[in-house]
Amino acid sequence: MVRIQALLTRIETLTGNSGGNDEDRELVRGRLRIDLKRSVAYWDDQLVDLTLTQFWMLLELARDAGQVKSYERLMRVANITVEPNTVSAHIKTIRDRFRALDPDFQCIRTERSSGYRWLDL
């Protein structure tokens, strides 16, 4: 059942049939712009190379900037069930992808024993 739900979520994301209006198709947080219809993220108008799992994690962090997102929450939105260390590895990769575009990138903060938060800097 979980696999079917994950596939349906991916299909909605890729086809843009989530039923949202035009305002729900883009999320902007400072220098970050997320195109929800295409499932891509831009930093200073440069494409950030992310997998779909990493994209969903980034979207969850940026959607409610400043709020701590637990490892469990990030797993749920990415439709994966893994060890917290794997979530940490995904976050590290996301940071690396942003730092490739901007060496001073520091918008994802680790909250020990809790998870991660997006900071609008």
N, C-alpha and C positions, 0 to 999 in steps of 0.2 A: 504494500500500500504506500509506503514511504517513497519507494522508487517511482511509482506512478505519479505521485504528487510532485516529486522533484522534476520529472519529465514535463509535466503540464506547466509548472512554473517556468521552466526553461523555454518551452514553446511560446508562452505568453510574452516572456522577456524578448525573445528573438523576433517575434512577429509584431510586437507592439499592440497586442490585443488585450491589454490589461484593463481596458475600459476607462482609463483616466482621461482627463481633458488636456489641453495644450500645456497648461501650467505644470502638469505632472510629468512632462516629458524631459525636463531639464532641472538639475539641481546645481546651484552655484553657491560655493563657500569660499569667498575671497578669490584666490588665484586658481581654485579648483572648479572645474565645470564637468558635470556628469550628464551625459546624454543617455537617458533611460531607455529611449526607443532603440538605440543601437547598442546599448550595454558597453559603452566606452567612456573613458575618463580623459580629461585634458588638464594639464598643468601649464598655465601661461600659454594657452592655445597650442600646446604641444601634446600629441597623443601619448598617453602612458600605456605601455605594453603590459596588459594584465590578462590572466586567465579568467574565465567566467567565475570561478570560486573566489579569486582575489577581488574581482569586481564587486561581487555581492558583499564581501566583507567591508570593502572600502565604502560602498554605498551605505551600509548600516552604520558605520562610524560617522560618516559625514551627515547623514540624515538628521541626527539629533546631536549636533556639535556640542561638545562640553560634557555630555553624559557618558558615564562609564558603561562600556559594553562588555559583558562577561564572555568568557571562552564559550560557554554553552550557547549564549545568544548568537555569537558569531558562527558557531557550527550550524545552528538551526537555520539562519538566513542563507547560509551557503549550501544547505541541503547535504551536509556531510556529518558523519559521526566518527570522530578521531580523538586522539589524545590531545590534551592541551598543548603539548610540545609541538604538535603539527600545526595548530593554529598560530603558535608563536613563529614557526618557520614561515608560514604564509605572510604574516605581518612583516617579518624581516624582509622577505622578498618584495612586498609592496613598498616598504621604505626604500629599498635599494633601487627600485624602478624610478621612484620619485627623485632620489638623489642623483641618478644618472642625468636627470634633466635640470636639477637644482641642488648643488652640493650643500646648500644651507637649509634644506628641507627638515623641519622639525614639528610637523603638525600632528603626528601620531605619538601620543604619550602612553607609556606603559604604566599601569596602576598595579603595583605589586599585589599578587594574590586575588586580584579582582578582574582584570582584563585590560582594555585599552580605551582611550578617548581621543576624539578628533579635536584639535585646537585651531581656532581661527586666528592665525597670526598675521 
